[in-house]
Amino acid sequence: MRTMEQKKLLLEGLLPTDVWNAIIVLLILFGVVVAVVKGIAFIRDEIQKSRDRKKINTKDVTDEIADKVMEKLDPKIEEKFDKFSKSFDKKIENIEERLTTDKETLKTHTDQLNDHEGRVSKLEGGDLALCHGMLALLERDPNLAKEQKAMKNYLIDGKYREDDWK
Protein backbone atom coordinates (compact mmCIF):
# COMPACT_ATOMS: atom_id res chain seq x y z
CA MET A 1 0.00 0.00 0.00
CA ARG A 2 1.02 3.53 -0.66
CA THR A 3 1.53 6.09 2.01
CA MET A 4 -0.37 9.30 2.18
CA GLU A 5 2.56 11.29 0.87
CA GLN A 6 2.93 8.95 -2.11
CA LYS A 7 -0.74 9.33 -2.86
CA LYS A 8 -0.41 13.13 -2.84
CA LEU A 9 2.49 12.96 -5.26
CA LEU A 10 0.60 10.51 -7.42
CA LEU A 11 -2.27 12.94 -7.60
CA GLU A 12 0.06 15.84 -8.40
CA GLY A 13 2.10 14.04 -11.06
CA LEU A 14 4.86 11.50 -11.20
CA LEU A 15 6.51 9.62 -8.42
CA PRO A 16 10.28 9.98 -7.95
CA THR A 17 10.75 6.39 -9.05
CA ASP A 18 8.94 7.15 -12.28
CA VAL A 19 11.27 10.10 -12.90
CA TRP A 20 14.31 7.90 -12.35
CA ASN A 21 12.88 5.24 -14.64
CA ALA A 22 12.34 7.87 -17.36
CA ILE A 23 15.93 9.12 -16.96
CA ILE A 24 17.27 5.57 -17.26
CA VAL A 25 15.18 4.96 -20.40
CA LEU A 26 16.45 8.21 -21.96
CA LEU A 27 20.06 7.25 -21.17
CA ILE A 28 19.55 3.84 -22.76
CA LEU A 29 18.04 5.47 -25.87
CA PHE A 30 20.94 7.93 -26.03
CA GLY A 31 23.41 5.02 -25.79
CA VAL A 32 21.61 3.21 -28.62
CA VAL A 33 21.74 6.34 -30.84
CA VAL A 34 25.46 6.79 -30.15
CA ALA A 35 26.11 3.12 -30.93
CA VAL A 36 24.21 3.36 -34.23
CA VAL A 37 26.08 6.52 -35.29
CA LYS A 38 29.44 4.93 -34.44
CA GLY A 39 28.42 1.77 -36.28
CA ILE A 40 27.54 3.76 -39.43
CA ALA A 41 30.87 5.62 -39.26
CA PHE A 42 32.72 2.30 -38.87
CA ILE A 43 30.90 0.82 -41.89
CA ARG A 44 31.73 3.91 -44.01
CA ASP A 45 35.41 3.63 -43.07
CA GLU A 46 35.48 -0.05 -43.97
CA ILE A 47 33.81 0.62 -47.35
CA GLN A 48 36.37 3.37 -48.11
CA LYS A 49 39.25 1.07 -47.12
CA SER A 50 37.85 -1.62 -49.39
CA ARG A 51 37.66 0.83 -52.31
CA ASP A 52 41.23 1.97 -51.65
CA ARG A 53 42.42 -1.67 -51.61
CA LYS A 54 40.70 -2.29 -54.94
CA LYS A 55 42.44 0.73 -56.48
CA ILE A 56 45.82 -0.44 -55.22
CA ASN A 57 45.21 -4.01 -56.42
CA THR A 58 44.09 -2.77 -59.85
CA LYS A 59 47.25 -0.67 -60.21
CA ASP A 60 49.45 -3.61 -59.17
CA VAL A 61 47.71 -5.93 -61.63
CA THR A 62 48.09 -3.37 -64.42
CA ASP A 63 51.80 -3.01 -63.68
CA GLU A 64 52.25 -6.80 -63.64
CA ILE A 65 50.47 -7.15 -66.99
CA ALA A 66 52.60 -4.38 -68.51
CA ASP A 67 55.78 -6.05 -67.22
CA LYS A 68 54.78 -9.44 -68.66
CA VAL A 69 53.89 -7.91 -72.03
CA MET A 70 57.25 -6.09 -72.14
CA GLU A 71 59.08 -9.36 -71.30
CA LYS A 72 57.39 -11.19 -74.19
CA LEU A 73 58.12 -8.44 -76.73
CA ASP A 74 61.16 -8.48 -78.93
CA PRO A 75 64.11 -6.90 -77.08
CA LYS A 76 64.92 -4.86 -80.20
CA ILE A 77 61.64 -2.98 -79.83
CA GLU A 78 63.05 -1.09 -76.88
CA GLU A 79 66.09 -0.08 -78.96
CA LYS A 80 63.84 1.03 -81.80
CA PHE A 81 61.71 3.00 -79.38
CA ASP A 82 64.81 4.66 -77.90
CA LYS A 83 66.04 5.61 -81.41
CA PHE A 84 62.63 7.01 -82.30
CA SER A 85 62.47 8.90 -79.02
CA LYS A 86 65.93 10.43 -79.52
CA SER A 87 65.07 11.37 -83.11
CA PHE A 88 61.83 12.95 -81.98
CA ASP A 89 63.63 14.87 -79.22
CA LYS A 90 66.16 16.21 -81.77
CA LYS A 91 63.34 17.36 -84.04
CA ILE A 92 61.68 19.18 -81.16
CA GLU A 93 64.99 20.83 -80.24
CA ASN A 94 65.46 21.97 -83.87
CA ILE A 95 61.95 23.40 -83.94
CA GLU A 96 62.54 25.23 -80.65
CA GLU A 97 65.84 26.67 -81.98
CA ARG A 98 64.15 27.84 -85.18
CA LEU A 99 61.32 29.35 -83.16
CA THR A 100 63.81 31.29 -81.04
CA THR A 101 65.63 32.47 -84.16
CA ASP A 102 62.36 33.45 -85.84
CA LYS A 103 61.26 35.40 -82.77
CA GLU A 104 64.56 37.33 -82.78
CA THR A 105 64.26 38.01 -86.51
CA LEU A 106 60.68 39.17 -86.10
CA LYS A 107 61.71 41.54 -83.31
CA THR A 108 64.53 42.93 -85.48
CA HIS A 109 62.16 43.45 -88.42
CA THR A 110 59.55 45.06 -86.16
CA ASP A 111 62.16 47.48 -84.85
CA GLN A 112 63.30 48.30 -88.40
CA LEU A 113 59.70 48.84 -89.51
CA ASN A 114 59.09 51.20 -86.59
CA ASP A 115 62.24 53.16 -87.56
CA HIS A 116 61.05 53.40 -91.18
CA GLU A 117 57.60 54.56 -90.08
CA GLY A 118 59.25 57.33 -88.06
CA ARG A 119 61.31 58.43 -91.06
CA VAL A 120 58.29 58.39 -93.36
CA SER A 121 56.39 60.53 -90.83
CA LYS A 122 59.20 63.07 -90.81
CA LEU A 123 59.32 63.08 -94.63
CA GLU A 124 55.57 63.65 -94.83
CA GLY A 125 55.87 66.58 -92.45
CA GLY A 126 58.72 68.03 -94.52
CA ASP A 127 56.74 67.49 -97.71
CA LEU A 128 53.81 69.44 -96.29
CA ALA A 129 56.09 72.27 -95.22
CA LEU A 130 57.60 72.46 -98.73
CA CYS A 131 54.13 72.45 -100.29
CA HIS A 132 52.99 75.31 -98.07
CA GLY A 133 56.12 77.24 -98.99
CA MET A 134 55.52 76.60 -102.68
CA LEU A 135 51.92 77.75 -102.27
CA ALA A 136 53.11 80.96 -100.65
CA LEU A 137 55.44 81.57 -103.60
CA LEU A 138 52.70 80.73 -106.11
CA GLU A 139 50.32 83.20 -104.47
CA ARG A 140 52.79 86.06 -105.21
CA ASP A 141 52.60 85.61 -108.96
CA PRO A 142 49.12 86.16 -110.50
CA ASN A 143 50.21 84.42 -113.74
CA LEU A 144 50.48 81.10 -111.80
CA ALA A 145 46.80 80.92 -110.71
CA LYS A 146 46.31 77.45 -112.20
CA GLU A 147 49.34 76.06 -110.34
CA GLN A 148 48.20 77.85 -107.17
CA LYS A 149 44.77 76.13 -107.44
CA ALA A 150 46.39 72.73 -108.05
CA MET A 151 48.65 73.16 -104.99
CA LYS A 152 45.64 74.16 -102.81
CA ASN A 153 43.70 71.09 -103.99
CA TYR A 154 46.67 68.87 -103.14
CA LEU A 155 47.04 70.36 -99.67
CA ILE A 156 43.30 70.14 -98.95
CA ASP A 157 42.61 66.64 -100.35
CA GLY A 158 46.05 65.14 -99.85
CA LYS A 159 45.78 63.66 -103.36
CA TYR A 160 47.88 64.47 -106.35
CA ARG A 161 45.76 64.99 -109.46
CA GLU A 162 47.73 65.31 -112.64
CA ASP A 163 44.82 67.03 -114.40
CA ASP A 164 45.13 70.01 -112.05
CA TRP A 165 48.63 70.76 -113.42
CA LYS A 166 47.82 70.68 -117.14
Stockholm file with secondary structure:
# STOCKHOLM 1.0

chainA/1-166         MRTMEQKKLLLEGLLPTDVWNAIIVLLILFGVVVAVVKGIAFIRDEIQKSRDRKKINTKDVTDEIADKVMEKLDPKIEEKFDKFSKSFDKKIENIEERLTTDKETLKTHTDQLNDHEGRVSKLEGGDLALCHGMLALLERDPNLAKEQKAMKNYLIDGKYREDDWK
#=GR chainA/1-166 SS CCCHHHHHHHHHSCCHHHHHHHHHHHHHHHHHHHHHHHHHHHHHHHHHHHHHHHHHHHHHHHHHHHHHHHHHSCHHHHHHHHHHHHHHHHHHHHHHHHHHHHHHHHHHHHHHHHHHHHHHHHHHHHHHHHHHHHHHHHHHCGGGHHHHHHHHHHHHHCCCCGGGGC
#=GC SS_cons         CCCHHHHHHHHHSCCHHHHHHHHHHHHHHHHHHHHHHHHHHHHHHHHHHHHHHHHHHHHHHHHHHHHHHHHHSCHHHHHHHHHHHHHHHHHHHHHHHHHHHHHHHHHHHHHHHHHHHHHHHHHHHHHHHHHHHHHHHHHHCGGGHHHHHHHHHHHHHCCCCGGGGC
//
